[in-house]
């Protein structure tokens, strides 16, 4: 509609106020009809519809036979496809996903030797790279389940540093050149919250756990704006193809914050990012003192801080109250001590920012809960919808505290199906009673926000929906599901990836559902996930992805 027509329409609309009301000129309205539509209303209740009207990027209405209400609207035939709200990943790492897509992915290799062979071939083809970097190794999947060594990498690349992060990002594998550049020798002490693996002579073996990884990370050239932009675009391509329009970016740097802000303001950002500033960034105090950062289009919002309590279960870095069942002299690692955590959380809450604490082990979760409880009495902030990221292994007696303290368990369903081959070895059967306990959280009234933790796990949200409902791998194993009593229903799982994920970011008034006035972010699917055998959910393909009424992806 041109400017003159808009003025005439606006004058007419004002004249009718209080009499008959006014509506959007139907020539500006698009209706997608002939769909099997599912969404959640503002009370988080499931609704069904066969058509949806939208204008200027937002939903006008959902229902049946909307063509009768908007006679001159543009009609799009949905061809009977299933339509659901675009999915939100409540915990991912957008730039890390981009960097992973731009480097070598060693996920799925069955041995350290196979990875080293792949690294050698990759290095030969990339002579311009000063560092060879990758991610995805997981020694738990190897026959010997032993951590690899620098020597294995030295055999294929000795002239350049090699740095490969474990799949969970809580351990790194370096060759000797990388160790040398980082100044790591037998005299180097383990940093607080970190561990340098050593051989029988006390020399560094090439494996660094949690905070010890910073010794190598600090000598790797930091990405600049060009690299950040390239990573964001690469990640956006993949996320949009998977039906993800909004991602909660769990731990960004000040430089990423600045770059994301510019991209959003210039209209170049293609996915919505709800950012958590990393608490370890040197500019934390300066940035949060300026207040939240948000744009009118809800493309980029930064009003939360990611705090790190402990490490990860696979690398035995998750902090446990009692020692690991498969390493009796080891309780894991607190990346941030309780003495450091308390003033940090109070500082962030005091600035009006949501606090999201990474906690995987039962000790990490307990310390996080204790810290929140104490901070609420000192500075308030309970209403900020604070979160514990992962909430993975929780002491059974601590689970009710999430509800009483209004803490959101932000969980990743595929972690359960990825970890089921080693979790009981790590913590024993008794502690599994409070592990990956989605049903227990839901039954007590907690709102569970779901994500994937990409690139730790694959970003595909239908893998997460499948895991949440079946608690099985893609071969339908174990047959009855792993700790099946903690499974979600399909409706609950979809809610956790849509309106409840939006709720966990204080965005439920604008995102996460297809109610009137919310952004028209939706996807069309090749099968009806609400009706098919749940074991088939992971096979779902996204036909189209729409953001603010604009088609962003077609398969």
ROKE-658221 format. One record per residue (C-alpha): x, y, z; residue number from 0; residue in three letters. Coordinates in Angstrom, 3 decimals. Example, Ala and Ser with C-alpha at 12.3 -4.5 7.8 and 13.67 -1.06 7.14 Angstrom:
((12.300; -4.500; 7.800); 0; "ala"),
((13.670; -1.060; 7.140); 1; "ser"),
***
This chain:
((0.000; 0.000; 0.000); 0; "unk"),
((1.519; 3.372; -1.053); 1; "unk"),
((1.828; 6.341; 1.309); 2; "unk"),
((-1.329; 8.189; 0.167); 3; "unk"),
((-3.468; 5.084; 0.670); 4; "unk"),
((-1.939; 4.493; 4.096); 5; "unk"),
((-2.828; 8.071; 5.132); 6; "unk"),
((-6.416; 7.695; 3.915); 7; "unk"),
((-6.731; 4.346; 5.718); 8; "unk"),
((-5.274; 5.803; 8.947); 9; "unk"),
((-7.675; 8.806; 8.880); 10; "unk"),
((-10.609; 6.475; 8.353); 11; "unk"),
((-9.438; 4.198; 11.106); 12; "unk"),
((-9.184; 7.081; 13.591); 13; "unk"),
((-12.668; 8.271; 12.607); 14; "unk"),
((-14.129; 4.854; 13.358); 15; "unk"),
((-12.458; 4.343; 16.730); 16; "unk"),
((-15.009; 3.711; 19.456); 17; "unk"),
((-17.704; 2.996; 16.863); 18; "unk"),
((-16.968; -0.095; 14.822); 19; "unk"),
((-13.195; -0.332; 15.180); 20; "unk"),
((-10.976; -0.776; 12.125); 21; "unk"),
((-8.948; -3.502; 10.541); 22; "unk"),
((-5.957; -3.868; 8.290); 23; "unk"),
((-6.742; -3.315; 4.569); 24; "unk"),
((-7.095; -6.831; 3.166); 25; "unk"),
((-4.812; -6.057; 0.219); 26; "unk"),
((-1.899; -6.060; 2.689); 27; "unk"),
((-2.839; -9.360; 4.293); 28; "unk"),
((-1.484; -12.792; 3.446); 29; "unk"),
((-3.321; -15.958; 4.415); 30; "unk"),
((-1.683; -19.347; 4.403); 31; "unk"),
((-4.489; -21.876; 4.186); 32; "unk"),
((-4.994; -25.620; 3.859); 33; "unk"),
((-2.561; -26.483; 6.646); 34; "unk"),
((-2.584; -28.753; 9.676); 35; "unk"),
((-1.724; -26.006; 12.118); 36; "unk"),
((-0.622; -26.335; 15.735); 37; "unk"),
((0.459; -23.634; 18.137); 38; "unk"),
((0.202; -22.557; 21.758); 39; "unk"),
((-1.935; -19.692; 22.953); 40; "unk"),
((-0.845; -17.123; 25.505); 41; "unk"),
((-1.862; -19.509; 28.279); 42; "unk"),
((0.486; -22.169; 26.834); 43; "unk"),
((-2.432; -24.309; 25.705); 44; "unk"),
((-2.324; -26.227; 22.420); 45; "unk"),
((-4.560; -24.910; 19.645); 46; "unk"),
((-5.267; -26.274; 16.168); 47; "unk"),
((-6.206; -24.407; 12.977); 48; "unk"),
((-6.235; -24.767; 9.201); 49; "unk"),
((-5.332; -21.217; 8.157); 50; "unk"),
((-3.395; -18.221; 9.430); 51; "unk"),
((-3.590; -14.547; 8.452); 52; "unk"),
((-0.587; -12.243; 8.761); 53; "unk"),
((0.377; -8.684; 7.878); 54; "unk"),
((3.499; -6.557; 8.336); 55; "unk"),
((5.367; -9.517; 9.765); 56; "unk"),
((2.894; -10.367; 12.509); 57; "unk"),
((0.025; -12.773; 13.018); 58; "unk"),
((-3.491; -11.360; 12.665); 59; "unk"),
((-5.451; -14.508; 13.388); 60; "unk"),
((-5.486; -18.280; 13.214); 61; "unk"),
((-8.582; -20.348; 12.646); 62; "unk"),
((-10.706; -21.925; 9.960); 63; "unk"),
((-11.946; -20.358; 6.702); 64; "unk"),
((-10.175; -17.038; 7.286); 65; "unk"),
((-10.580; -16.263; 3.591); 66; "unk"),
((-14.162; -15.249; 4.377); 67; "unk"),
((-12.922; -12.618; 6.834); 68; "unk"),
((-10.240; -11.156; 4.549); 69; "unk"),
((-11.809; -11.250; 1.095); 70; "unk"),
((-8.987; -9.584; -0.856); 71; "unk"),
((-6.045; -11.119; 0.971); 72; "unk"),
((-3.247; -12.902; -0.849); 73; "unk"),
((-3.745; -16.656; -0.445); 74; "unk"),
((-0.944; -19.204; -0.130); 75; "unk"),
((-1.934; -22.858; -0.397); 76; "unk"),
((-0.201; -24.839; 2.349); 77; "unk"),
((-0.917; -28.078; 0.436); 78; "unk"),
((-2.031; -29.863; 3.590); 79; "unk"),
((1.387; -29.532; 5.251); 80; "unk"),
((1.841; -29.358; 9.006); 81; "unk"),
((2.458; -25.815; 10.247); 82; "unk"),
((3.948; -25.109; 13.682); 83; "unk"),
((5.677; -22.105; 15.268); 84; "unk"),
((9.297; -21.721; 14.248); 85; "unk"),
((11.425; -23.507; 16.815); 86; "unk"),
((13.597; -21.843; 19.425); 87; "unk"),
((16.812; -23.452; 20.606); 88; "unk"),
((17.067; -22.302; 24.212); 89; "unk"),
((20.748; -23.176; 24.540); 90; "unk"),
((23.215; -23.128; 21.669); 91; "unk"),
((26.461; -21.496; 20.645); 92; "unk"),
((25.876; -19.684; 17.383); 93; "unk"),
((29.376; -18.499; 16.557); 94; "unk"),
((30.860; -21.821; 17.723); 95; "unk"),
((28.507; -23.613; 15.351); 96; "unk"),
((29.678; -21.315; 12.559); 97; "unk"),
((33.345; -21.856; 13.379); 98; "unk"),
((32.729; -25.614; 13.493); 99; "unk"),
((31.145; -25.474; 10.052); 100; "unk"),
((34.154; -23.492; 8.848); 101; "unk"),
((36.725; -25.911; 10.334); 102; "unk"),
((37.120; -29.681; 10.467); 103; "unk"),
((34.428; -31.687; 12.197); 104; "unk"),
((35.811; -34.856; 13.808); 105; "unk"),
((32.496; -35.979; 15.266); 106; "unk"),
((31.783; -39.697; 14.890); 107; "unk"),
((35.321; -40.969; 14.222); 108; "unk"),
((35.836; -44.280; 15.987); 109; "unk"),
((39.444; -43.789; 17.132); 110; "unk"),
((42.172; -41.220; 17.726); 111; "unk"),
((44.139; -42.721; 14.855); 112; "unk"),
((41.273; -42.196; 12.394); 113; "unk"),
((40.984; -38.583; 13.529); 114; "unk"),
((44.713; -37.999; 13.094); 115; "unk"),
((44.541; -39.378; 9.547); 116; "unk"),
((41.701; -36.972; 8.768); 117; "unk"),
((43.636; -34.093; 10.333); 118; "unk"),
((46.677; -34.894; 8.216); 119; "unk"),
((44.646; -34.826; 4.987); 120; "unk"),
((42.873; -31.632; 6.048); 121; "unk"),
((46.170; -29.897; 6.891); 122; "unk"),
((47.652; -30.845; 3.522); 123; "unk"),
((44.705; -29.199; 1.777); 124; "unk"),
((44.839; -26.057; 3.964); 125; "unk"),
((48.459; -24.828; 3.756); 126; "unk"),
((47.317; -21.238; 4.401); 127; "unk"),
((46.060; -21.988; 7.919); 128; "unk"),
((48.423; -21.055; 10.740); 129; "unk"),
((46.393; -23.212; 13.147); 130; "unk"),
((44.597; -26.470; 12.408); 131; "unk"),
((41.401; -26.440; 14.453); 132; "unk"),
((38.439; -28.754; 14.833); 133; "unk"),
((35.873; -30.119; 17.212); 134; "unk"),
((33.816; -33.198; 17.963); 135; "unk"),
((36.037; -36.009; 19.325); 136; "unk"),
((34.592; -38.249; 22.016); 137; "unk"),
((36.820; -40.905; 23.529); 138; "unk"),
((33.807; -42.597; 25.148); 139; "unk"),
((32.821; -43.894; 21.711); 140; "unk"),
((36.228; -45.455; 21.010); 141; "unk"),
((37.018; -49.105; 21.672); 142; "unk"),
((39.662; -48.329; 24.309); 143; "unk"),
((37.843; -45.253; 25.708); 144; "unk"),
((41.266; -43.730; 26.413); 145; "unk"),
((42.126; -40.062; 26.063); 146; "unk"),
((44.342; -39.366; 23.016); 147; "unk"),
((47.822; -37.871; 23.139); 148; "unk"),
((49.810; -35.155; 21.420); 149; "unk"),
((52.062; -37.780; 19.858); 150; "unk"),
((49.193; -39.109; 17.734); 151; "unk"),
((48.727; -35.667; 16.193); 152; "unk"),
((52.480; -34.995; 15.958); 153; "unk"),
((52.771; -37.970; 13.618); 154; "unk"),
((50.661; -36.180; 10.991); 155; "unk"),
((51.166; -32.456; 11.741); 156; "unk"),
((54.338; -31.367; 13.502); 157; "unk"),
((55.060; -28.001; 11.885); 158; "unk"),
((51.836; -26.217; 12.889); 159; "unk"),
((49.772; -26.143; 16.061); 160; "unk"),
((46.706; -28.397; 16.151); 161; "unk"),
((43.856; -27.819; 18.603); 162; "unk"),
((40.777; -30.041; 18.673); 163; "unk"),
((38.006; -29.441; 21.188); 164; "unk"),
((36.109; -32.371; 22.649); 165; "unk"),
((32.476; -32.638; 21.566); 166; "unk"),
((31.260; -30.948; 24.774); 167; "unk"),
((33.766; -28.085; 24.591); 168; "unk"),
((35.123; -28.961; 28.047); 169; "unk"),
((38.358; -30.638; 26.968); 170; "unk"),
((40.936; -29.968; 24.279); 171; "unk"),
((43.488; -32.109; 22.450); 172; "unk"),
((46.692; -30.358; 21.408); 173; "unk"),
((49.736; -31.419; 19.457); 174; "unk"),
((53.230; -30.597; 20.717); 175; "unk"),
((53.467; -27.421; 18.632); 176; "unk"),
((50.323; -26.046; 20.306); 177; "unk"),
((51.606; -26.993; 23.771); 178; "unk"),
((54.899; -25.258; 23.043); 179; "unk"),
((53.237; -22.051; 21.846); 180; "unk"),
((51.107; -22.051; 25.004); 181; "unk"),
((54.218; -22.514; 27.162); 182; "unk"),
((52.868; -25.700; 28.726); 183; "unk"),
((55.660; -27.862; 30.198); 184; "unk"),
((56.003; -30.379; 33.013); 185; "unk"),
((56.518; -27.415; 35.374); 186; "unk"),
((53.207; -25.801; 34.446); 187; "unk"),
((50.731; -26.004; 37.316); 188; "unk"),
((47.072; -26.924; 36.894); 189; "unk"),
((45.054; -23.700; 36.933); 190; "unk"),
((42.087; -23.416; 39.326); 191; "unk"),
((39.137; -25.209; 37.763); 192; "unk"),
((41.317; -26.963; 35.204); 193; "unk"),
((43.550; -29.988; 34.718); 194; "unk"),
((46.566; -30.755; 32.534); 195; "unk"),
((46.754; -34.471; 31.785); 196; "unk"),
((50.285; -35.853; 32.140); 197; "unk"),
((52.116; -39.009; 31.145); 198; "unk"),
((53.962; -41.318; 33.537); 199; "unk"),
((56.982; -38.986; 33.515); 200; "unk"),
((54.885; -35.939; 34.398); 201; "unk"),
((55.032; -34.389; 30.928); 202; "unk"),
((51.845; -32.848; 29.479); 203; "unk"),
((50.099; -35.518; 27.401); 204; "unk"),
((48.186; -33.164; 25.130); 205; "unk"),
((44.796; -33.187; 26.923); 206; "unk"),
((43.604; -30.095; 28.771); 207; "unk"),
((40.392; -30.025; 30.817); 208; "unk"),
((38.113; -26.989; 31.353); 209; "unk"),
((40.030; -23.906; 32.598); 210; "unk"),
((43.340; -25.437; 31.489); 211; "unk"),
((42.073; -25.062; 27.916); 212; "unk"),
((42.510; -21.308; 28.311); 213; "unk"),
((46.283; -21.795; 28.224); 214; "unk"),
((46.016; -22.754; 24.549); 215; "unk"),
((42.981; -20.621; 23.717); 216; "unk"),
((44.843; -17.507; 24.859); 217; "unk"),
((47.503; -17.910; 22.148); 218; "unk"),
((45.079; -18.616; 19.290); 219; "unk"),
((44.423; -15.437; 17.283); 220; "unk"),
((41.003; -14.090; 18.275); 221; "unk"),
((38.407; -13.884; 15.492); 222; "unk"),
((37.724; -10.417; 14.170); 223; "unk"),
((34.483; -8.932; 12.826); 224; "unk"),
((34.947; -10.590; 9.420); 225; "unk"),
((35.335; -14.041; 10.952); 226; "unk"),
((32.414; -13.494; 13.354); 227; "unk"),
((30.165; -12.395; 10.502); 228; "unk"),
((31.182; -15.379; 8.365); 229; "unk"),
((30.505; -17.759; 11.257); 230; "unk"),
((27.110; -16.174; 11.938); 231; "unk"),
((26.025; -16.454; 8.313); 232; "unk"),
((27.178; -20.071; 8.091); 233; "unk"),
((25.337; -20.961; 11.292); 234; "unk"),
((22.220; -19.067; 10.178); 235; "unk"),
((22.059; -21.070; 6.961); 236; "unk"),
((22.002; -24.315; 8.888); 237; "unk"),
((19.617; -23.200; 11.636); 238; "unk"),
((17.043; -21.813; 9.206); 239; "unk"),
((17.136; -25.066; 7.237); 240; "unk"),
((16.286; -26.881; 10.471); 241; "unk"),
((13.339; -24.651; 11.334); 242; "unk"),
((15.163; -22.685; 14.040); 243; "unk"),
((14.478; -18.950; 13.805); 244; "unk"),
((15.480; -18.003; 17.348); 245; "unk"),
((18.512; -19.163; 19.318); 246; "unk"),
((19.654; -18.386; 22.839); 247; "unk"),
((23.406; -17.876; 22.409); 248; "unk"),
((24.935; -19.198; 25.625); 249; "unk"),
((28.092; -17.209; 26.300); 250; "unk"),
((29.053; -14.518; 23.807); 251; "unk"),
((32.070; -12.215; 23.931); 252; "unk"),
((32.029; -8.415; 24.019); 253; "unk"),
((33.283; -8.407; 20.416); 254; "unk"),
((30.486; -10.726; 19.312); 255; "unk"),
((27.982; -8.532; 21.150); 256; "unk"),
((29.206; -5.471; 19.275); 257; "unk"),
((29.164; -7.242; 15.912); 258; "unk"),
((25.724; -8.783; 16.448); 259; "unk"),
((24.341; -5.405; 17.477); 260; "unk"),
((25.618; -3.816; 14.254); 261; "unk"),
((24.305; -6.638; 12.074); 262; "unk"),
((20.859; -6.418; 13.668); 263; "unk"),
((20.735; -2.632; 13.318); 264; "unk"),
((21.730; -2.845; 9.651); 265; "unk"),
((19.130; -5.505; 8.885); 266; "unk"),
((21.714; -8.178; 8.074); 267; "unk"),
((20.905; -10.574; 10.917); 268; "unk"),
((18.866; -13.504; 9.628); 269; "unk"),
((18.041; -15.411; 12.815); 270; "unk"),
((16.869; -13.997; 16.116); 271; "unk"),
((19.513; -14.137; 18.834); 272; "unk"),
((18.832; -13.882; 22.551); 273; "unk"),
((22.342; -13.435; 23.870); 274; "unk"),
((23.946; -14.347; 27.175); 275; "unk"),
((27.113; -12.333; 27.732); 276; "unk"),
((29.902; -14.526; 29.056); 277; "unk"),
((30.685; -13.747; 32.701); 278; "unk"),
((34.372; -14.307; 31.938); 279; "unk"),
((34.532; -11.441; 29.438); 280; "unk"),
((36.760; -8.608; 30.727); 281; "unk"),
((34.159; -6.034; 29.654); 282; "unk"),
((31.308; -7.596; 31.637); 283; "unk"),
((30.910; -4.775; 34.161); 284; "unk"),
((31.125; -2.066; 31.515); 285; "unk"),
((28.531; -3.699; 29.254); 286; "unk"),
((25.889; -4.564; 31.849); 287; "unk"),
((26.153; -1.091; 33.384); 288; "unk"),
((24.653; 0.249; 30.140); 289; "unk"),
((21.518; -1.874; 30.537); 290; "unk"),
((19.879; -4.263; 28.118); 291; "unk"),
((20.454; -4.076; 24.373); 292; "unk"),
((17.443; -4.688; 22.133); 293; "unk"),
((16.017; -3.672; 18.760); 294; "unk"),
((12.415; -3.070; 17.737); 295; "unk"),
((12.333; -6.113; 15.450); 296; "unk"),
((13.389; -8.558; 18.198); 297; "unk"),
((16.334; -9.697; 16.089); 298; "unk"),
((18.962; -9.207; 18.784); 299; "unk"),
((18.474; -8.925; 22.528); 300; "unk"),
((21.183; -9.048; 25.165); 301; "unk"),
((19.918; -8.876; 28.748); 302; "unk"),
((21.359; -12.004; 30.348); 303; "unk"),
((24.724; -13.313; 31.522); 304; "unk"),
((26.083; -16.852; 31.251); 305; "unk"),
((27.903; -17.921; 34.421); 306; "unk"),
((29.993; -21.091; 34.632); 307; "unk"),
((29.740; -23.272; 37.740); 308; "unk"),
((31.310; -26.585; 36.718); 309; "unk"),
((32.503; -28.660; 33.764); 310; "unk"),
((30.981; -31.529; 31.759); 311; "unk"),
((30.117; -35.127; 32.606); 312; "unk"),
((31.908; -36.808; 29.693); 313; "unk"),
((35.273; -35.334; 30.670); 314; "unk"),
((34.535; -35.862; 34.399); 315; "unk"),
((34.602; -32.112; 34.898); 316; "unk"),
((31.049; -31.863; 36.246); 317; "unk"),
((31.281; -31.132; 39.981); 318; "unk"),
((29.837; -33.966; 42.083); 319; "unk"),
((28.926; -34.077; 45.784); 320; "unk"),
((30.402; -37.575; 46.037); 321; "unk"),
((33.286; -38.897; 43.886); 322; "unk"),
((32.732; -40.271; 40.408); 323; "unk"),
((31.686; -43.914; 40.391); 324; "unk"),
((34.327; -44.712; 37.762); 325; "unk"),
((37.060; -42.516; 39.320); 326; "unk"),
((36.670; -42.756; 43.103); 327; "unk"),
((39.309; -40.128; 43.917); 328; "unk"),
((37.789; -37.432; 41.711); 329; "unk"),
((34.810; -35.092; 42.296); 330; "unk"),
((35.053; -32.990; 39.146); 331; "unk"),
((35.801; -29.281; 38.862); 332; "unk"),
((34.158; -26.069; 39.963); 333; "unk"),
((35.102; -23.590; 37.232); 334; "unk"),
((33.988; -20.729; 39.432); 335; "unk"),
((34.365; -21.130; 43.182); 336; "unk"),
((31.426; -20.452; 45.487); 337; "unk"),
((33.326; -17.465; 46.883); 338; "unk"),
((33.634; -15.986; 43.379); 339; "unk"),
((30.153; -17.018; 42.267); 340; "unk"),
((28.182; -15.162; 44.938); 341; "unk"),
((29.395; -11.585; 44.243); 342; "unk"),
((29.264; -12.225; 40.493); 343; "unk"),
((25.622; -13.316; 40.561); 344; "unk"),
((24.677; -10.419; 42.828); 345; "unk"),
((26.400; -7.963; 40.493); 346; "unk"),
((24.505; -9.263; 37.460); 347; "unk"),
((21.129; -9.437; 39.203); 348; "unk"),
((21.704; -5.987; 40.638); 349; "unk"),
((22.117; -4.654; 37.105); 350; "unk"),
((18.730; -6.123; 36.168); 351; "unk"),
((20.170; -8.885; 33.988); 352; "unk"),
((18.927; -12.465; 33.978); 353; "unk"),
((21.515; -14.944; 35.335); 354; "unk"),
((21.938; -18.292; 33.561); 355; "unk"),
((24.327; -20.625; 35.391); 356; "unk"),
((25.922; -23.599; 33.636); 357; "unk"),
((25.645; -26.499; 36.084); 358; "unk"),
((25.851; -30.186; 35.187); 359; "unk"),
((26.912; -32.105; 38.310); 360; "unk"),
((24.844; -32.356; 41.490); 361; "unk"),
((27.343; -30.202; 43.376); 362; "unk"),
((27.386; -27.620; 40.579); 363; "unk"),
((23.577; -27.473; 40.670); 364; "unk"),
((23.456; -27.247; 44.466); 365; "unk"),
((25.977; -24.423; 44.568); 366; "unk"),
((24.032; -22.612; 41.834); 367; "unk"),
((20.763; -22.951; 43.783); 368; "unk"),
((22.425; -21.848; 47.018); 369; "unk"),
((23.899; -18.842; 45.231); 370; "unk"),
((20.553; -17.800; 43.779); 371; "unk"),
((18.812; -18.180; 47.137); 372; "unk"),
((21.367; -15.995; 48.879); 373; "unk"),
((21.448; -13.394; 46.109); 374; "unk"),
((17.656; -13.003; 46.096); 375; "unk"),
((17.749; -12.013; 49.773); 376; "unk"),
((20.529; -9.482; 49.135); 377; "unk"),
((19.691; -7.842; 45.806); 378; "unk"),
((16.408; -9.374; 44.598); 379; "unk"),
((16.026; -10.316; 40.951); 380; "unk"),
((13.925; -13.426; 41.485); 381; "unk"),
((11.414; -12.183; 38.884); 382; "unk"),
((14.022; -12.149; 36.099); 383; "unk"),
((13.305; -15.777; 35.136); 384; "unk"),
((16.795; -16.916; 36.019); 385; "unk"),
((17.966; -20.257; 34.713); 386; "unk"),
((20.286; -23.157; 35.352); 387; "unk"),
((21.681; -24.274; 32.023); 388; "unk"),
((21.692; -28.085; 31.672); 389; "unk"),
((20.347; -28.992; 35.167); 390; "unk"),
((21.716; -32.370; 34.200); 391; "unk"),
((22.493; -34.401; 37.312); 392; "unk"),
((20.600; -32.950; 40.278); 393; "unk"),
((20.314; -34.358; 43.794); 394; "unk"),
((16.697; -35.500; 44.153); 395; "unk"),
((16.188; -33.323; 47.220); 396; "unk"),
((17.338; -30.261; 45.262); 397; "unk"),
((14.836; -30.594; 42.400); 398; "unk"),
((11.939; -28.939; 44.320); 399; "unk"),
((14.169; -25.917; 44.959); 400; "unk"),
((13.982; -25.027; 41.259); 401; "unk"),
((10.250; -24.438; 41.734); 402; "unk"),
((10.451; -22.661; 45.081); 403; "unk"),
((13.172; -20.322; 43.778); 404; "unk"),
((11.499; -19.839; 40.350); 405; "unk"),
((14.587; -21.165; 38.569); 406; "unk"),
((14.062; -22.432; 35.013); 407; "unk"),
((15.707; -25.777; 34.175); 408; "unk"),
((17.119; -25.116; 30.689); 409; "unk"),
((17.737; -28.632; 29.371); 410; "unk"),
((18.882; -30.403; 26.231); 411; "unk"),
((17.001; -33.646; 25.449); 412; "unk"),
((19.665; -35.149; 23.184); 413; "unk"),
((22.168; -34.999; 26.043); 414; "unk"),
((20.274; -37.892; 27.621); 415; "unk"),
((20.420; -40.112; 24.553); 416; "unk"),
((24.047; -39.165; 23.873); 417; "unk"),
((25.114; -39.730; 27.472); 418; "unk"),
((23.169; -42.907; 28.224); 419; "unk"),
((26.160; -45.037; 27.185); 420; "unk"),
((28.357; -43.552; 29.917); 421; "unk"),
((26.210; -41.668; 32.460); 422; "unk"),
((25.650; -44.638; 34.773); 423; "unk"),
((29.362; -45.457; 34.656); 424; "unk"),
((30.129; -41.887; 35.740); 425; "unk"),
((27.585; -41.431; 38.536); 426; "unk"),
((26.109; -44.867; 39.317); 427; "unk"),
((22.430; -45.901; 39.314); 428; "unk"),
((21.381; -44.063; 42.490); 429; "unk"),
((22.326; -40.597; 41.235); 430; "unk"),
((20.531; -41.210; 37.946); 431; "unk"),
((17.312; -40.704; 39.917); 432; "unk"),
((17.784; -36.955; 39.526); 433; "unk"),
((19.455; -37.018; 36.114); 434; "unk"),
((17.884; -35.777; 32.864); 435; "unk"),
((14.687; -35.592; 34.929); 436; "unk"),
((12.345; -33.717; 32.591); 437; "unk"),
((9.153; -35.408; 33.817); 438; "unk"),
((9.996; -34.746; 37.449); 439; "unk"),
((10.526; -31.062; 36.708); 440; "unk"),
((7.309; -30.823; 34.687); 441; "unk"),
((5.257; -32.618; 37.335); 442; "unk"),
((6.239; -30.064; 39.974); 443; "unk"),
((5.194; -27.204; 37.696); 444; "unk"),
((8.602; -26.081; 36.448); 445; "unk"),
((8.734; -24.640; 32.945); 446; "unk"),
((11.377; -26.569; 30.999); 447; "unk"),
((13.110; -24.735; 28.147); 448; "unk"),
((14.676; -27.093; 25.607); 449; "unk"),
((17.660; -26.683; 23.330); 450; "unk"),
((20.445; -28.733; 21.803); 451; "unk"),
((23.711; -27.162; 23.033); 452; "unk"),
((24.891; -27.059; 19.419); 453; "unk"),
((27.595; -27.696; 18.261); 454; "unk"),
((28.069; -30.092; 21.210); 455; "unk"),
((25.054; -31.925; 19.795); 456; "unk"),
((23.675; -31.625; 16.293); 457; "unk"),
((21.427; -28.580; 16.001); 458; "unk"),
((18.492; -30.506; 14.507); 459; "unk"),
((15.566; -29.811; 16.888); 460; "unk"),
((13.645; -32.850; 15.675); 461; "unk"),
((16.382; -34.991; 17.172); 462; "unk"),
((15.670; -33.197; 20.437); 463; "unk"),
((11.907; -33.651; 20.144); 464; "unk"),
((12.427; -37.343; 19.405); 465; "unk"),
((14.774; -37.805; 22.371); 466; "unk"),
((12.419; -35.948; 24.700); 467; "unk"),
((9.483; -38.197; 23.832); 468; "unk"),
((11.116; -41.608; 23.277); 469; "unk"),
((14.396; -41.370; 25.229); 470; "unk"),
((15.798; -43.609; 22.495); 471; "unk"),
((18.523; -43.329; 19.881); 472; "unk"),
((17.726; -43.401; 16.159); 473; "unk"),
((17.826; -47.202; 16.187); 474; "unk"),
((14.949; -47.181; 18.709); 475; "unk"),
((17.245; -48.330; 21.488); 476; "unk"),
((16.884; -49.040; 24.300); 477; "unk"),
((13.610; -50.697; 23.422); 478; "unk"),
((11.601; -49.237; 26.310); 479; "unk"),
((13.516; -45.967; 26.401); 480; "unk"),
((16.323; -44.968; 28.783); 481; "unk"),
((14.816; -44.045; 32.170); 482; "unk"),
((11.516; -43.863; 30.292); 483; "unk"),
((9.574; -42.527; 33.290); 484; "unk"),
((11.192; -39.123; 32.652); 485; "unk"),
((9.906; -38.804; 29.056); 486; "unk"),
((7.780; -35.891; 27.819); 487; "unk"),
((4.667; -36.081; 25.662); 488; "unk"),
((4.901; -34.723; 22.118); 489; "unk"),
((2.855; -31.701; 23.161); 490; "unk"),
((5.126; -30.980; 26.132); 491; "unk"),
((8.262; -31.381; 24.038); 492; "unk"),
((6.976; -29.020; 21.343); 493; "unk"),
((5.959; -26.519; 24.024); 494; "unk"),
((9.487; -26.650; 25.470); 495; "unk"),
((10.981; -25.753; 22.065); 496; "unk"),
((8.483; -22.941; 21.382); 497; "unk"),
((6.540; -20.829; 23.866); 498; "unk"),
((8.369; -22.132; 26.952); 499; "unk"),
((11.739; -21.427; 25.366); 500; "unk"),
((10.466; -17.922; 24.562); 501; "unk"),
((9.200; -17.586; 28.152); 502; "unk"),
((12.703; -18.421; 29.414); 503; "unk"),
((13.966; -15.365; 27.501); 504; "unk"),
((11.120; -13.067; 28.576); 505; "unk"),
((9.982; -13.088; 24.945); 506; "unk"),
((6.722; -15.007; 25.232); 507; "unk"),
((4.673; -11.882; 24.464); 508; "unk"),
((6.185; -11.650; 20.979); 509; "unk"),
((7.613; -15.094; 20.111); 510; "unk"),
((7.055; -18.797; 20.625); 511; "unk"),
((3.487; -19.058; 19.390); 512; "unk"),
((1.195; -17.830; 16.643); 513; "unk"),
((-1.254; -15.719; 18.641); 514; "unk"),
((-2.499; -12.422; 17.225); 515; "unk"),
((0.167; -9.726; 17.491); 516; "unk"),
((3.153; -12.066; 17.690); 517; "unk"),
((5.786; -12.324; 14.994); 518; "unk"),
((4.752; -14.604; 12.130); 519; "unk"),
((7.644; -17.029; 12.631); 520; "unk"),
((6.569; -20.480; 11.492); 521; "unk"),
((7.646; -23.602; 9.640); 522; "unk"),
((6.031; -26.130; 7.323); 523; "unk"),
((6.921; -29.798; 7.808); 524; "unk"),
((6.870; -32.895; 5.630); 525; "unk"),
((5.034; -34.952; 8.267); 526; "unk"),
((2.661; -34.348; 11.162); 527; "unk"),
((4.750; -34.759; 14.293); 528; "unk"),
((1.614; -34.687; 16.452); 529; "unk"),
((0.151; -37.791; 14.809); 530; "unk"),
((3.009; -39.999; 13.579); 531; "unk"),
((4.752; -42.730; 15.553); 532; "unk"),
((7.059; -40.741; 17.898); 533; "unk"),
((9.966; -42.975; 16.866); 534; "unk"),
((9.777; -41.298; 13.438); 535; "unk"),
((9.957; -37.698; 14.686); 536; "unk"),
((13.719; -37.416; 14.193); 537; "unk"),
((13.264; -38.009; 10.458); 538; "unk"),
((11.125; -34.863; 10.030); 539; "unk"),
((12.226; -32.449; 7.310); 540; "unk"),
((11.486; -28.738; 7.186); 541; "unk"),
((9.845; -27.724; 3.912); 542; "unk"),
((9.818; -23.965; 4.555); 543; "unk"),
((10.975; -21.581; 7.276); 544; "unk"),
((9.318; -18.158; 7.680); 545; "unk"),
((10.471; -15.262; 9.833); 546; "unk"),
((8.249; -12.203; 10.346); 547; "unk"),
((6.040; -13.264; 7.460); 548; "unk"),
((8.977; -13.639; 5.061); 549; "unk"),
((10.117; -16.975; 3.695); 550; "unk"),
((13.741; -17.488; 4.694); 551; "unk"),
((14.276; -21.091; 3.580); 552; "unk"),
((12.748; -23.606; 1.183); 553; "unk"),
((13.849; -27.207; 0.863); 554; "unk"),
***
